[in-house]
Amino acid sequence: RPYDTKDLGRYAVTKKEEDKFMFKVPSLRNVAITGPYFHDGSIGTLQEAVAKMAYHQLGKELGEKDVASIVSFLKALTDKDRQ
């Protein structure tokens, strides 16, 4: 497991071993205005979520400039009427 959690994800519903620690991932549309982040709401900012996901999914620690670039892109996915 890439991080510690007591939440077993889809396994709680399906009881299939392959569903342990699998979580439904929402669309990225409006992600900049829909915090808190992660399945349990444990991350308060998009910047922190981007940095943590780079580490957990890719094993990389991103610099501030890279995080800012990704966050800028994600903000571009916000509906015009919600900006």
C-alpha positions, -999 to 999 in steps of 0.1 A, spaced: 0 0 0 13 35 -8 -1 51 23 -17 40 56 -55 39 59 -81 19 76 -105 25 48 -106 -6 26 -122 12 -3 -145 -8 -27 -137 -40 -8 -161 -29 19 -189 -32 -8 -177 -60 -31 -156 -82 -7 -133 -89 -36 -96 -90 -27 -86 -70 -58 -109 -41 -47 -89 -35 -14 -77 2 -13 -95 10 -46 -115 42 -46 -138 59 -71 -121 89 -85 -143 119 -95 -139 140 -126 -112 167 -126 -138 193 -137 -141 220 -110 -115 202 -89 -100 236 -79 -132 246 -61 -142 212 -46 -118 207 -17 -111 192 7 -93 164 -12 -88 127 -11 -114 101 -4 -115 110 33 -112 148 29 -78 148 48 -61 173 24 -72 209 25 -55 224 -5 -51 215 -41 -14 223 -40 -9 197 -12 -30 171 -30 -10 175 -62 23 171 -43 11 141 -23 -3 123 -53 29 128 -73 47 111 -44 22 83 -38 14 75 -75 48 82 -91 73 81 -63 84 117 -72 87 148 -51 77 178 -72 92 212 -68 70 243 -61 72 254 -97 60 220 -110 32 219 -84 21 254 -94 21 245 -131 -2 214 -124 -25 234 -102 -27 261 -129 -38 235 -154 -64 220 -130 -78 255 -123 -83 258 -161 -108 230 -158 -132 251 -137 -166 260 -153 -166 296 -164 -197 304 -144 -182 290 -112 -149 310 -113 
